[in-house]
Amino acid sequence: MAVAVAMALPAQSGAAAPSVPAASSEQAASAEIPFDPPLDSKVRYRWEKTEQRDGKTDMSWSVDDFQFDQIESGYRLTVTPVSSGSNESDPRKLAMMKRLDDLTRQPFVLRLNEGGEIENLENADLYWSRIYDVLQEEIGKDAEIKKDPAFRELMENVLGMFRNMPAEAKQALLVESIQPAVEFANTHTEVGKPLTSSVPTPSLYGEVINREVAIRLRKVAAGTAFLTISSTIPRAELDKLMRAFLKQLTALPADKRQEAQKAMASFEGFRHDTNSDYEVSVDDGLLERFQSTETIEVSDKDKQSRKVTTRSLARIDN
């Protein structure tokens, strides 16, 4: 059980990438990336997320329109869902996913400062209340959940965790497919001068964990900056995250939580690395392409588990 719980811990940032583009005679030594989004037209992006674990691959995708409007304090970004899908083949799960998409994939508005940094979600309380109500309704209607009181209690517990999640963590979850689009807006970087730092990151469970991050500009060519972010969560931070996660599972008996905590503390190996590649326009500061790979590996005596999550975001024609 402990290995399964460890592998289930969600991350809140992207990951690795394809091969580094070949060197070019047009290469520049630095990149001065502005934030000057188009105000007279929508920008369309396609997001895809794939998770591989235990020989199974789950994939989902979505297409959204971004509309930027300038305001006195910066910008309003309206995100409007266009379409979505997955590789799910189970008819019952597909029906539920469609119901949830129809009810929850609604337009929302983010406030950005002048430099393109996402500050907050407009009408956040109303937005999240609607999501909670929809999820609660689906839990009450699902036939499989109704047949299993213990499973229903667990689902209620998970929804309760979501309700109590810190605002910063909920926002990070919401903007997972949006953040890469403005990640490098209003920045200056130089080739051969990587930036390294320990970055505090809010988790879904109330704890703040520190990621070791390195940012590198690989090259600038043909109006595009090619950058990489590498991120690692140290073992001590992962232990802290797991303890916070188990503490939230109140539906799990106390003896089971203690058993899982002891097992996790004795893990022989625990790795969580993320590598992300970005291609960013040096004209407007918006993302052209992003791809990441997140790897979580857990080993405990004769048990080993590995989960690889890939994410991509690409600017496409409307």
BELRALIN-V901354 format. One record per backbone hydrogen bond with DSSP energy under -0.5 kcal/mol. CO is the residue of the C=O (numbers start at 1). NH is the residue of the N-H. If there is no record, write none. Layout:
CO_NH, CO_NH
//
This chain:
1_5, 2_6, 3_7, 4_8, 5_9, 6_9, 24_27, 29_191, 31_33, 31_189, 32_34, 33_187, 34_186, 38_68, 43_66, 44_316, 45_64, 46_314, 47_62, 48_312, 49_60, 50_310, 51_53, 51_58, 52_308, 53_56, 56_53, 58_51, 59_87, 60_49, 61_85, 62_47, 63_82, 63_83, 64_45, 65_80, 66_43, 67_78, 69_76, 71_74, 74_71, 75_112, 76_69, 76_78, 77_79, 77_110, 78_67, 78_80, 79_81, 79_108, 80_65, 83_63, 85_61, 90_94, 91_95, 92_96, 93_97, 94_98, 95_99, 96_100, 97_101, 98_102, 99_103, 100_104, 101_105, 104_106, 108_79, 109_122, 110_77, 111_119, 111_120, 112_75, 113_116, 117_113, 120_111, 121_124, 123_127, 124_128, 125_129, 126_130, 127_131, 128_132, 129_133, 130_134, 131_135, 132_136, 133_137, 134_138, 135_139, 136_140, 137_141, 138_142, 142_146, 143_147, 144_148, 145_148, 147_149, 148_152, 149_153, 150_154, 151_155, 152_156, 153_157, 154_158, 155_159, 156_160, 157_161, 158_162, 159_163, 160_164, 161_165, 162_165, 166_170, 167_171, 168_172, 169_173, 170_174, 171_175, 173_176, 175_178, 175_179, 178_181, 178_182, 179_182, 179_183, 180_183, 181_287, 182_185, 184_187, 187_33, 189_31, 190_193, 190_217, 195_215, 197_199, 197_213, 198_200, 199_211, 201_209, 203_206, 207_203, 207_209, 209_201, 209_211, 210_234, 211_199, 211_213, 212_232, 213_197, 214_230, 215_195, 216_218, 216_228, 217_192, 219_226, 220_28, 221_224, 223_282, 224_221, 225_227, 225_280, 226_218, 226_219, 227_278, 228_216, 229_276, 230_214, 231_274, 232_212, 232_234, 234_237, 234_238, 235_239, 236_240, 237_241, 238_242, 239_243, 240_244, 241_245, 242_246, 243_247, 244_248, 245_248, 245_249, 246_249, 248_250, 249_252, 253_256, 253_257, 254_258, 255_259, 256_260, 257_261, 258_262, 259_263, 260_264, 261_265, 262_266, 263_266, 264_267, 269_299, 271_297, 272_233, 273_295, 274_231, 275_293, 276_229, 277_291, 278_227, 279_288, 279_289, 280_225, 281_285, 284_36, 286_281, 288_315, 289_279, 290_313, 291_277, 292_16, 292_311, 293_16, 293_275, 294_309, 295_273, 296_307, 297_271, 298_305, 299_268, 299_269, 300_303, 303_300, 305_298, 306_54, 307_296, 308_52, 308_310, 309_294, 310_50, 311_292, 312_48, 313_290, 314_46, 316_44
//
